[in-house]
Amino acid sequence: MTTAIAPSARVLCTVEAAAELLSLGRSTVYELMAAGELPFVKVGRARRIRRTDVDAFAAQLPPQPV
């Protein structure tokens, strides 16, 4: 029997999960990875993003004036 792990509790996120956590599109996440703004690791052919890197990326975004 396997138990599903909530995306917010995972150590490594898929691009889709990271996009959902950041409220961004999948293509935007790939662009951020290609630009070096969002670090990722490769596991075989798959790209995964550490949850800590997702949180750090979000934290470093400057607030926008209203």
C-alpha positions in Angstrom: 0.0 0.0 0.0 1.4 3.4 -0.9 0.4 6.7 0.5 0.2 9.9 -1.6 2.4 12.7 -0.4 1.1 16.2 -0.7 3.1 18.3 -3.2 4.0 20.8 -0.4 5.6 18.0 1.7 7.9 16.7 -1.1 11.7 17.3 -1.1 11.9 17.3 -4.9 9.2 18.7 -7.1 8.3 18.1 -10.7 8.3 21.1 -13.0 4.5 20.9 -12.9 4.4 20.8 -9.1 6.8 23.7 -8.8 4.7 25.7 -11.3 1.6 25.1 -9.2 3.4 26.1 -5.9 4.6 29.3 -7.6 1.4 30.0 -9.4 3.2 30.2 -12.7 3.0 28.4 -16.0 5.0 25.3 -16.7 6.8 27.1 -19.6 7.7 30.0 -17.3 9.3 27.5 -14.8 11.3 26.0 -17.7 12.5 29.5 -18.8 13.6 30.3 -15.2 15.5 27.0 -15.0 17.2 27.7 -18.4 18.1 31.2 -17.3 19.7 29.9 -14.1 17.2 31.7 -11.9 15.6 28.5 -10.5 18.1 25.8 -9.7 17.3 22.2 -10.5 18.7 18.7 -10.4 18.6 16.0 -13.0 17.6 12.5 -12.0 18.2 10.4 -15.1 16.4 12.4 -17.8 14.0 14.1 -15.4 14.5 17.5 -14.0 13.4 18.1 -10.4 13.4 21.2 -8.3 14.2 21.1 -4.6 11.4 22.4 -2.5 13.9 24.6 -0.6 14.9 26.2 -4.0 11.2 26.9 -4.8 10.8 28.6 -1.4 14.0 30.6 -1.8 13.1 31.7 -5.3 9.7 33.0 -4.0 11.3 34.7 -1.0 13.7 36.7 -3.1 11.1 38.1 -5.4 10.7 41.9 -4.8 7.3 43.1 -3.7 5.4 45.1 -6.3 4.0 48.5 -5.3 0.2 48.7 -5.4 
